[in-house]
Amino acid sequence: MPLVATVPLPEGLDLSPPAGADFARAIALEERLARARAKRES
C-alpha cells in the first residue's frame, strides 16, 4: 500500500492524464527498484 494514498491531496491538485501518467510511472519505478533491492539482498 503506497503511503501516498494516506496523505491529503493539496487543494486544487489536478490529476489530469499527464499528472496521472507521471504518478503511475513513479509507482512503477518504485516497484522495480524494490524488486531489484529484494533480489540483491536474497
N, C-alpha and C positions, 0 to 999 in steps of 0.2 A: 504494500500500500504506500504510494508516494506521500511523503509528508506535506507536499504542496497542497494536497486536497484539503488539509485541515486549516490552512491559512486563509483568512478572509481576503477576498479579492479587493484591490484598491478601487475606489469609486471611479466609475467611468472607464474601467478597463474593457477594451473591445477585443473579444476573442473572435475576430473576423478570420476568414480562412487563412490568410498569411500567418497571423499570430498563432492560430491553432496548429498549423503545419509545423511551425518552429517549435512549439511546445511538444508535439508528438515526436519530432526529430530529437529533441533534447532528452526525452524519456527513453527513446530507443538507444541513444548513445550511452546513457547511464546504465541501461541494462546490459549493453555489450561490454562496458568496462567492468561491471560487477561480475559477469560471467568469466571474463579474462582473468580477473583477480582471483576468483574462486579456483579456476583451473591451475593457476600458478601455485596457490597455497596447498592444493591437494597432492 
